[in-house]
């Protein structure tokens, strides 16, 4: 026997390298919907549908929206996928781990990154973030200052987040043995 393989038999083939890489690559991240919120929405409950597969979230008083997204665990954010009509956001200002933000905070504070969107970007194409700046994200606040159409109402149909969860151990889940 050589390396656990009987003489005269060949070792089992290793899985293809790209299969291994695919299992470790970015995935759609899980959200804690109970802790997600939106300010200046015509219908606050529409955010749940937009985050869970599709709906219509519209701004109320003007074109601005302030969305807070909570992940089920800390994540490394890779990209954001935005879907919407002609009045979809033209810009996303991203703030990491800000517990409660107001519109004043979003307008005055420096975002971690600003994403400029065009019609192709809001058709479901992933928009990359600066990965090194989004390595330990628990919540993401997204300020939408204006939309592509320049109209008074900003509309979102779907919002998805791609990345990798950070493996952590919840110490309260551990039980004493013995």
KALINWO-V210524 format. One record per helix or strand of 3 or more residues. SS is the DSSP state (helix for helix, strand for strand). FROM is the first residue (numbers start at 1). LEN is the number of residues. If there is no record, write none. Layout:
ss=SS from=FROM len=LEN
ss=SS from=FROM len=LEN
//
This chain:
ss=helix from=17 len=8
ss=helix from=33 len=3
ss=strand from=37 len=3
ss=helix from=46 len=6
ss=strand from=57 len=3
ss=strand from=65 len=19
ss=strand from=91 len=6
ss=helix from=103 len=6
ss=strand from=113 len=4
ss=helix from=131 len=3
ss=strand from=137 len=8
ss=strand from=158 len=8
ss=helix from=171 len=3
//
